[in-house]
Structure formats: structure tokens, C-alpha cells
Amino acid sequence: MTAESTDVAETAGSASPVANADAEVTAVIEQAVRSGREAEFEQFLQDVVEDAWQFPGFIDVRVTKPVRNERMWRVVLRYDSRDHLRAWLESDIRRQYEERRAELVESDPRIRDLTGTSQARPLAQRLIPIGDFVEHSVSGIGLLLAGTAAALLMVNFGWKGDYDRLWTVPLTMGTDRFGLTESLRHWVNDGLMALFFFTVGLEIKREILVGELRTMRNAALPIAAAVGGAIVPALFYLVLNHGHHSADGWGIPMATDTAFSIGVLTLMGVRVEPLLIVFLTAFAIVDDMLAVAVIAVFYTDTVHWRSVALAVALLGVLLICNVAGFHRWPVYAFLGVCVWLAVFDSGIHGTLAGILVALTVPARSWINPSEFMMRSRALLDDFENACDRGQTLLSNQRQQRAAQELETLIEDTETPMTHLQHRLNPWVAYGVLPLFAFANAGIPFTHGLGSALGSRVTWGVMLGLLLAKPVGISLFSWLAVRIGVAELPERVTWPHLISVGALGGIGFTMSLFVTELAFGGGSGATHARIGIAIASILAGLIGYLLLDRTLPSEEVAVS
């Protein structure tokens, strides 16, 4: 493979700013293998490596197999010099493997030079499989389940006292004179969850500007579904708990857990119509908006209007910054924290600040794509022209300057809204939500299940999520289509929509959040949490089974 040999040799040495004929060279070759040919390709690599050992200058090779659902193999070669690497790649023995390799792979390999980088370190190479596993196999939903399982194990298997003491430990942010002191659980629920609602607000704004909610015709169906999915279970709960203090929990069965519901839907793979996922996403976003409105209006006891006025004034400053063209996100981060403090002090739940601040973040870039392309090409040319084989990037001032200017250029091209979304979403998915679940999912099934099954709260929550919510989603969607304000997405049928409505009964995260506001602690909160857990599990199973029954087979969907 003459062309590939030349490419590898040039990539792994001659074009490197640190390479010379006598310097050690590290190159990585990434190759997509045809499905079902993995065992043959592995044997092929073993044969190649055995012959490579016979050539002078060969140091070692490391092969990383692909993780699940991937077909990209990674081969890292180390030679003591570029000349020895080129000699092996251009050898007759190496060429003999070409025909055999071509039958096993999907396309030409991707080749990168790692010489002089941190990736070339042996420890970094050993950690790559772990990183790949985390990236492809560890999901936010999995960590959310892990946090829930940890809380359930502690509470039900002898560590309830330790669990309760952990989350009631006071923590002061600031100083004793100028600071806030709350329990760890309150910091998670009032502080970190504001970050979650901030990302929800960013997603709401994106959907309104460029997504499914940008036109009333597109938005009508998910809005109708969300309104029905909120009103019907709330009324059902109120009827069941009328005349009792437990009626305060009427907001609990209104909520849908976006991550879990979409996660179950995506388990169906290619069988799911993309527009069905779009509908569920848009419906869940509107559902979140309604939940936030309910929290702000109905679950606020005392309001300090001076703090409210301060929060409004700060939001006004944020809007002025947006209109005036302030583009740097730290401005919005600093003022956003100030808004949160004012809202928190007002008596309104601090998470509302997350939504409001998100709506003020600019959705415009500082420069347009054409300017980015022109300036980035010039900077890349500067970077390439500054290459000096005797220098590393650390000592090459011209390359450093070009790289820094390119980084600034990329930030100016990306909108602050998308910048914050991309940076915060992993922290929320892998940190905030699992921690929230661990702090709030401590449900005492071993001691509280019996009393919970006799509680109006438990049945109101369970039946509200399992029965009333799917009915509300389906009924209001049907009415919207019937009167002509909405239409079903293309290739989405009523059985599909009813199946997705069942997934709306997965109330987990948001329902637990409203439970904390409605009942605080005590038996009411315990009964509500038990109802949420049972209903969410059953709703997920029912929704999955309905989808499996109503969606086309994989063969039909692919064709």
C-alpha cells in the first residue's frame, strides 16, 4: 500500500514540528472494520505485529479494540526513528498484507501523529480503553440510576441514619457574616438544580428559535399534549385527596422526566421515527415550562418584594447586555449568580432564576460563518508556515499565537447560548442529576411500603402518573388535531403517540423535586416518593412494551 505507507510516514514524522530522522516516532492508525469480520481482523493484526518485530527500530505496538456499538480499531505504533518506520511501511512484507486488509475494512485508515504529545505517553495509552468505555458506555441515565440505587440501598439496608445525617449537614457558602448556610440537601435542591433548570431554559430558547416550537403550527401538538398531561393528573390527584392536607401534592404527577422518557424511546433504535423523538422532546420541554410555572406560583410561601425587585432589575441588566451585544459568557454567568441570590432571598424557589437567566443569554454569534472561514484559513496557514522541526509547540511563539487566535475566533463564531449548553450539559447529566437522585431518592420501602399503599398520596401519585397523565396527553392531542390547530407528524400514528404518552408517566426527577417543595419531610413525602418510584418503573415498562408492539419491525424501518 504505497499511498498509505507514504501518508503514514509523512504524518508520523516529517510533518511533525518535533520530528527528525533520529527521534522516536509514535503514530496511531484508526481503522473501521466490517461488521462480522472482527475476529479475522484481530488475527490479521497479530500476524502483522509478528512480522513488524523482525524489523529494526520497532519498539512496541498497542491495539485497542472498539467498545460496544463501535467498529473503530486503534493501533499505536512506536519506532525509534522516522526512517525505520518508513522502511517497515514500504517493505515488501508490509505490502503483502494489503489485499488481506482491504477485505476486512470499510474504508481507508485515519492516521495521526502522536509524537511529542501527551497521548504518546505509555500511561495515557493504557487509560484510553477506560476513557472509551466511559464515553460510549456510561450514560447520564445510568449514573442517575446509580444515584437512585445508592440512596435506596442506604435507606433500606441499615444505613438510614447515616444517610439522613449526611444530607442534613450544614454548609456555609461565604463567611459567617456574609454567606448562606443551608443543609447539603438544600444546596443540591436549591443551588445545583438551578444549573439544571438553566440548561432546560437554554433548550427551551433553542426550541423556540430554531426547533419544533418555532412556529405555532409545529408547537401546537406538543403544547396540547403537555397541557393535557399536566391538567388531567393534577385534577385526578385533587379529586382523590380533596379535603385533606395531602392535596398540596397535586403538582407531583404533572411532571415528566425528560432524560428517562427519551432514553426508553431510543432503546427502540432505528424502529423509532425521528419525528416521534422530536415530539417527545418538545412535549417534555413544554412540560418542564409548566412545572417551573407551578413551582413559582403555587409552591412559594412568603415573598420578599424588595428581593424580587432586585432580581427583576438584574434581569433587566442582562437583557440590556444582550441587546447591546455583550458576547462573553462570563458576564452572564456573574449576573446570573446575582439573580439566583436575589430570587433565593425573595422566598421564591431559586431554580426559577435558572430558567429566567437562560432566556437572556444571546443566541447570536459575534462573527458570521463566512468571516470565520476566511480568517481561520489564514490562521491555519500561519500555523503551518511556522512549523519548525527543531521546535515544539511550547517553544514556537508563532504557532502559539496562531492557535490562541484560532481559539478566540471559534468562541466568537459560537453563540453564548450553544457554548454554555455544550459546556454545562455533561456536568448536569453526569453530576447534578445523579447527585440530586442520591439526595432525594432515599425511599424506605422495607418499612414504609405498607403504610404507603394505604395512603391517598401514594395512589394519587401512582394513578396520576400511570393512568391520568397518558390519558391527558392522548386526549388533548386528539382534540388539538380534531379542531384543526395541530396535525400528527408524518409517519407517526395514534398508537405511536399513545405509547409515548405512557412514557410521560415517568415522573422521576421533576416529581421528586416537587415532592420536596410540597411536603418537605415526613410521611407525606415518603408516600409520594414511593408512588413516584413505582409509577415511573411501571410507566417505563408499559411504554416500552407498547412501543415494541406498535412500532414497525427493524427490517421494515430500515427499508
N, C-alpha and C positions, 0 to 999 in steps of 0.2 A: 504494500500500500504506500506507494511513493508519495502521493499527495499528503496523506495523513502523517507519514514519517517526517516530511519537511515541516508540516504545521506543528507537530509536537515539538520537534527540535527547536524551531524558532520561538514557539510560545514558551517553552521551558528553558529559556536561557538567553538567546540572542536579543530578544526584545526586553528582557528584564533589566531594570536600572541597577541591579546588584550583581549581574552575572558576568563571569568571564570564563575563559577556557578551563581554568583550574579550580573553579568554585563548585562546591556541592550544589546539585540541582534537585529540586522537588517539583514534580508535576502531578496533576490529578486528571484522570480521564474518566468522564461520566458517560455511561452508555445505557440506553434504554433497550431492554431485552424483550423479545417477542413473548407473548403470553404462552405458557406451557413449555417453553424451552429453557427454563431457568436451570434445571439440573445439567443439561448439556453445556450451557454457558459456564457453569461453575467448573465442570471438568475441563472445558477449554482453557479457562484461566489457570487452572492448576498446571496444565501442560505448558502453557506459555511461560509461567513463572519458573518451572523446572529448567527450561532452556535458557531463560534470562540469567539464571545463576551462573551459567557457564561463561558468560561474557565478562570481560574485565570492567571494573568500575562499578558493578552493581552492588548497592548497599542493602536495600530491602524493598519489599512491596507490601502494601496493606490493602486488603479488599474489604469493602463494606457492602453487605447485602442490603437490598431495599427493604423498607418497612412495609406494613400492610397497605394494600391498595396502590402501591407504587411499583415501578419496574426499572428504576434507575439504579444501576450498579456504580459503585465508586471505587476506582483503582488508583492508589497513590504510589508513584514510583520515585525512588531516591537513587541517584547516581553521583559518583564522586566528581564528575565533570560533565560539561555540556558535550564535549567531543565523544566521550564514551556513550552517552545517551544516544547521540546521533548515530554512532556506529551500530548500536543494537537495533535501532529503528529502521536503518537502511540495510540490515543484513538479509541474506537470502533465507535464513531460517525464519526470520520475522515475517517475510513476505509469504511464506508458505501457509501461514495461518489465515491469510486474508479471505480466501474463499470460504473457509470453515466459519469464520466470524460473521461474514455477510449473511449467512443463512440464519443466524441466531438473533440478530439485532434488528431494530426498527429503522434506524437512521444512522447517519454519521455521528461519531462521538463528539462530546463537548470537552475541550481541552483547556486547562487553565494552569498558569504558572504560579506555584505557591512559594517559590524561592524567596527567602528573606522575610516572609510574613509569619504572623503568629500561628497561622494554620499549619505551617510546616513542622511545628514542634511535635515531638512524639506523644506527649500527654494530650495535646489538642486533638490529635488524630484518634487517640483511644476514646476520647469523650464524644466524638462525632456520632457514633451509633446511639448514645444516650440522648443527645440533642435531637436527632432524627425521630427517635421514639416519642419524646415529649411533644415535638412539633406535630406529628401525624397521629399519635395515638392517645394523647392526653387532651381532653376537651374541657371547656368550661363547665359543661353539663356534668361530666364525670367528677370534677372537683366539687361541684355543687352537691352531687350525691354523696361524695366522700365526707363533706362537712356535715351533711344531714345524718349520715350513718354514725359518725363520731359522736354527735350530740345524743343520738338515740342510745348508743351503747353506754355512754357515761351515765345517763339518767336511769336506764333500766337494768344496769348490771353492777350496782353497788357504789357508783361514784356521783350520785346526785348531789350530795352535799358539796363535794369539791367543784362540781360544775356550777352550782349556784354561787359559790363563793368567788369563783373565777370571774364571773360576769358582773358581780356587784362591787368589785374592787374599784375604788375611786381613782380617777386620773385627772390631773390638772394640766391644762394647756396654757402656758404663760407663767406668771408668778402668782403668789398668794394674793397680792393686791390687784394686779391687772391680769386676770386669767379666768378661765372657765373650768369648773370642777364637775365632772359627771362620772357615772359608772362606765365601765368598759362597754357594757351592752348599749348604753345611751350613745356613746361615741360612735359605735358601729351603726346604730339605727338612725341617729340624727346627723352624724358627720359623714361617715364613709358612704352611706346610702344617698347623700346629696350628690356625690360624684356619680353614682349610678343614674340618678334622675337627670343629671346634667347630660350624660350620654344619651339618655332617652330623649331629652329635649333637642339635642343635635340631630338625632334621627328623625324626629317629628319635623323639624325645619327642613331637612333634606327631602323628606317625602312631600312636603307642601310645595317646595320649589321645583323639584325635578322628578318626583316619584309618583306613586299611584294616587296621591292626594292633590296633585297639581290642578286638576280640573274637577268641577263638581260632578260631572257625569261619571268619571272614574272613581271618585271618592264616595259616591252615594251608597254603593253596596257595602263596603267595609264600615262606613259610618252607621248605616242602618243595623248591620249585624252587631256592632259594638254597643249601640244604644239598647237594642233588644237584649243583648247578653248582660247588660247592667241592670236594666229596669226590672225584668221578669224575676231573676233570682233575688233581688233586693225586696220586691213585693212579697215573694213567696216566704222569705225569711221573716218579714214583718208580720205576715198573717200567722205564721206558726208561733211567733214569740210575742204576739200582741198582749199588752197589759203586763208584761214582765220587764224587769230591768235589763234582761238579756237582749231586748230589742235594739240596744245600742250597737250590736254587732251586725246590723243589716248591710253594711258596706263590705263585709268579708267575702261573700260569694260572688261579688261583682267582678272580681279581678281574674285575669288570665296571666299565667306565667309564659312570657314570650319565648324564652330560651327552651323550656321543656316542650312546649307545644310544637314549635318548629323542628326541634330535634326529633320528635316522634315522627313527624311528617317526612322528614328527609331520610328516615330509615327505609322508606319505600323505594329509594333510589330513582332510577330512570322512569319508573312507573308513574311518578307524580308529574302532572302538568306544571310547568314553571309558573303559569298564571295562578294556579292554586296556592303555591307558596307565596306569591305576591299578595294575594287576597288575605291569607292568614297573617302575613307580616303587617299589612296596612290595618287590618282589623285589630291586631294586638296593640299597635301604636295608638289608635283612637281609644282603645280600651284603657291604655295607660293614661291618656289625657283625662278621661273621665274619672279614673281612680285618683289622680292628683287633685282634680277639682273637688271631689268628695272629701278628700283629706283636708284641703284648705278651708272648705266651708263648714263641714259638719263635725270635724274632729279637732276643732280648736276651741278651748275653753275660755281663756281670757286673752284679750288683745290689747297690747300697749301701743296706742296710736302714734306716739312720738317715734317709736322704732319703725313702725310701718311707714311713716312719712320719710324717715331717713332711707329706708330701703327703696322707696319709690324714687327719691332724689338720686340715689346711686344708680338705679336702673336708667334714669334719665341721662346721667353722665355716660353710661355705657352706650346708649343709643346715639348720643352726640358723637362719641368716639367712632362709632360705626359709620355714621353719615359723613363725618369729617375725613374718613379714610384711614384711620389708625389701623395698621395691618398687623402689628406684632402681638402675638397671643399673650405674652406676659402682662400686658396692660389689662386684658380682660380677665386673666387669672387673678390678679391682685384685687381689682374692683369686685370680682365675683366673690372672693372670700369675704370682702367687706359687706356685700349684700347678704351673704349667708349669716354673718354675725348679727346684722340688723334684724333679719327675719327670725332668727333663733331667739333673740331678745324680745321680739314682739309677742311671743306666745304662739305664733303660727309655726307649724312644723317646718323645720329648716330645710327639708328636702324640696319644698316648693321653690326655694331660691335656685336650686339646680336647674329646674325647667325654665324659669324666667331668665336667668343669665344666659342659658344656651340660646335663647331666641334672639339675643342681642349680638351674638358673635357673627362677624362678617362672613358672607358666603361668596365674596368676590376675591379674585386674585389681584396681586399688585401689578403684574405684567401679563400680557396675553401670550398664548402659545407660540405665535409666530416670532415674537421677540425672544422668547426662551430658546427656540430652536436656533436662531441666528447667533445669539450670544453664547449658548452652550457649545456650539460647534467651534466657535473661536477659542473658547477656553480649553476645549479638548485638544485643539491644535497646539495651543500654548503648552499644555501639559506634555504632549508627545514631543514637541521640539525641545523641551527642557530635559529630556531623558539623557542621563549621563551614566555610562556603565560603571563608572567608579564611585557613584554616589547612591545612597539610599534616600528614600523619601524624607527621612528625618533630617538629612543634611542638605537636601536640594530645596533651596528657598523658592525658586521659580515654580517648582511643582507644588509646593505647599500653598503658595499664593493662588495658583490656578484652582487647586482643589477647594480652598476656602471660598473663593469667589463663586465656584460652581455650587457649593453647598448653599450659599446665600441666594443664589439665583433660583435654586429648586424651592427654597422656602418662599420666595416671592411669587413663584408660579402656583404653589399650592395655596388654597384658601385656608384661612384660620379655622374654619368650621371642619373641613376634612382633616387638617393637620391634627386638631385636638381629638377628633374621632379615632384616627388611626393610632394615636399615642395612648389614649385612655382606655380604649376597648379591651385590650389584653389585661390591663390592671383590674378593670371591673370584672371581667369574666373569670380570671384566674385568681383574683384576690378578694375583691369586695364581696361578691355574691357568695362564694364558699364560706367566707368569714361570717357573713350575715346568717347563712343557714346554720352554721355551728353555734351561733349565739342565740338563735331563736327556735331551733327545731328540737329542743330538749323536751320531748313529749313522753310522759310517764305511762306507757302502755301497760306495764305489768301491774300498776296499782290504780291507774285512772281509767282504764278501758270500761270496766263495769259501770261506774257512775256516769261515764260519758255517753254510753248507749241509752241511758235513761234521761238524757239532757235535751231540752229543746234546742240549745245552742248547737250541739253536735248534729242533730238531724236537720236543723235549718241550714247549716253549712253544707252538709253532705248532699242533701237533696237539692239545695240551691245550685251547687256546682254540677252535680251529676245529671239532674233532670231539668231544672228550670233554666239553666244557662244555655244548654243546647237548644231547648225549645225556643227561648227568646231569640237566639242567633238565627235559627232557621225561619221562625215566624216573621220577624221584622225584615229579613232578607227577601222572603217571598212577597211581603206586602210592598216593599220598595220596587221590586220587579213588576208586580201586578199593576201598580198605579203608574208605571212608566218612568219613574225617576232614576231607575238603575237597570242594568242588564247583567246577565250572567257572563263571566269571561268566556272567551272562545274555548271550546272543548272541555268546559267544566260543567258538570251536570248537577242536578239537585242531590242525588245520592252522595256525590263528592262533597258538596257543601255541608250536608248534614253530618257527614263523617268528620269534617274539620270542626263543625260545631261541637261535636263530642270532645275534641281536643281542647276546646275553650274551657272545659271544666277542670283543666289542670291549673289550679289557682295558686300553687305553692308559694312562691316568693312574695308576690304582692298581697296575697291573702294573709300570710304570716305578718306582714308589715302592718296591715290594717288591724289585725288582731291585737297587736301591741298597743295601738292607739285607742282601740275600743274598750279593752278590758284591762290593760296593764298586766298585772299578775292575777293570781287567784284561780279558782276553779273554772270561771267563765273562759279565761284564756286557754286553760288546759283542754277543756272540752272542744273549743273552737279548733285548736291545733290538731287534735285527734281527728276531728271531722275533715279538716283540710288534708291531712295525710292520707286518710282512707279514700276520700273522694278523688284526690289527684292521681293516686295509683290506679284506681278503677277507671277513671276517665282516660288515662293514657292507654290502658289495655283495651277498653271498649273502642276508643278512637282508632287504634292500630288495627283491631280486628275488622272494623267497618271499612277502613281504607283498603285492607287486604282483600275484602270481598267486592268492593265497588270499583277499584282501580283496574285498568287493563293489565294483562299479564306482561311480563318483561319483553317477551318476544313481540307482542303486538305494539307495545310502546316504542320499541326500538325501530320497528318497521314503519 
